[in-house]
């Protein structure tokens, strides 16, 4: 009887494991996406124009100024 019960539970557990593996639930890494500039639609940001002078201004004191990229930490974090 115990052997029969083991077999009954083995099939659903195997199906759950297969579904979780297929869905990526069992892994902590995300899929890698490789994009080139041609893949991105940047029409809205390309159309933006700066209408204020920033030359000679201090970013902290004036709220506008020229800054330089120091490093990138990841896809949405940068140090200036």
N, C-alpha and C positions, 0 to 999 in steps of 0.2 A: 504494500500500500504506500509506504514512504517513497519508494522508487518511482511509483506512478505519479505521486504528488510533485516530486522533483521535476519530472518531465513536463508536467502541466505548467509550472512556473518558469521553466527554462525558456520556452518559446516567447512569452510576452516580455521577459527581461531582455532577451536577445533583440527583439524588435525595438524596444525602447532605446537600447544602446545604439542600434543602427541609426535610428532617427536622430538622436542627440549628436552623434558623430557627423551625420550628413548636414545637420543644421549648424555645426560649428560650436555647439554648446559645450563640448568637452575640451575645447582649446581656448587658450587665453590670447592668442595672437589674432590680429585682424588681417583680412586679406590685403595683399599689396596691390595698390593701384598706381599705375604709371601714367601720368598725364604730361602732355607737352603744351606749350602756349597755344598751339592751334586747336587744342581740345576745349579751351576755355572761352566762354562768351564774356568779354570784358567791355562791351559797347558802352554800358552805363558809366563805368569808372573812367574809361577813356575820354568820355565827353565832359568830365568834370574839369573846370578851369579855376585856378586860384586867382581871385581878384583883389588880393591884398599884398602889399609889398612886405617881404620878410627879410630883405637884406639889411644887416646892421641891427636887427631886433634881437632881444633876448627872450628865449622861449618861456622862462619862468616869469620874468617881470612883465613882458608885453603880451604874453599869451600866444605869440607866434614867433617863429625863428627857424633858422636853418639848423638841422640836426644831422648827424651822421650815424649810420648803422654800425654798431660795435660788434654785435653777434646775434645769432638766431639760436634760440633754445629748442624750439620745435615748430610745428606748422602755424601756431598762432601766438607765439611769444618771441619778442625781439627786445634787444637792449640797445639804446641809443646813447 
